[in-house]
């Protein structure tokens, strides 16, 4: 696996990849190019990527930097603990682990994100 920048890594050469690896590469590409309009769409892509990585015996953290997902910029005094990404409508992907307990909710309702 070789790095292709932005925290993403390339999979195997196209001639030796399986259909699942092709699907994984397409999913990674969709994550990288997420249009920031619907956080639910990004969460679905991340879960799909996780499932594909599990099926292929890969660690998704070796393929993408999950701490640097595509996102709208967060407000200045917002803590991003357990907040993975933010869309243009102010909906955030939240949870200790987006794969298992992640959900989408308005950033304004993330009380832990706003220190007093």
N, C-alpha and C positions, 0 to 999 in steps of 0.2 A: 504494500500500500504506500503510495507516495502523496505528499502534501500538495494540494492545489491552491493553497492560500486561503485566507479568511477563516482559518480554523477547520476547513474541510479537507478530507483526504480522498484520493482517487481509489476506486476499487480495482479489481483485477483487469487485465487487458481484455477488450471486448471478445476476442476469439475464444477465451476459456471461461467466460462467465456463464452462469446459469440464468434462467428466466427470473428467479427471485433476486439475483444480484442486479439484473437489469432494472427490475421493479424498484429495488432499493436505490439505485442511482437516480432513477426518475423521481423518486420521493425526495431524496436529498436536494435535487435540482428545484423541485417545487417549494421546498422549505426555504432555500436560498432566495428564491424569487417571489416569495409571499408578498402580496400587494398591500398588506397591512389594513385591509378593509374588514376582516372578520376573524377575530381571535379563535372562534370555534373551528374554523378551517385549518388554522395552524396547529391547534391542539390535535385535531384528527390526523394530520400529516405526521406529527411527532409520534403519536401512538402507533400509527401504521409503520413508521420507521423502526420503532422499538420492537414491534412484532416480527418484522422482517429480519432484524438483527438477531433476535432470539432464534428464529428458524435457521439462520445461517451460522449461528455460533459466533457472532461478532458482538463487539461492545460499541454501542452507538456513540459513546464519548470519544472513541478513537476516530470517528468519522466526522463529527461536528463538535463545535464548542458550544455546549448547551447554555453556557453563561453569556453567550454573545449571539443570541438568536435575532433575526430581523425584528424590529420593533420601532414604534413611534418613540421619540424621546420622552423619558419620564419627567414629571415636574421636578423642579430643583430640590425641594426638601422632602421628597418622597423616598422612603426606604424601599429598596427592591428585594428585601428578604422574602423568599417564597413567592416572588412575582417574576415570571419568566419572560413575558412579552406583553405589549400593549398595542391595541389597534386604534384606528383613527376615530372610532366612536367612544373611546375611553374604556373599552372592555379589556380586562387583563386575564392572562392565563396565570392562575394561582395554585398553590399547593406545595407541600414539602417535596413531592415528586409528581411531576406532570403526568408520568406514565400510570401511576396507580391511584392517586387521589386528586389529580389536577382537575380544575374546573374553570369556567369562564364567569367572571363577575365584574361589575363596574369597579374601576379603580377607586372611585370615591367611597365605596363601601368596604374597602380594605383597611379597617381601622388600624391594623398593625403597621401600615405603610406611612402613617402620619404621626411622627413623634410629637409628644406634647411639649 
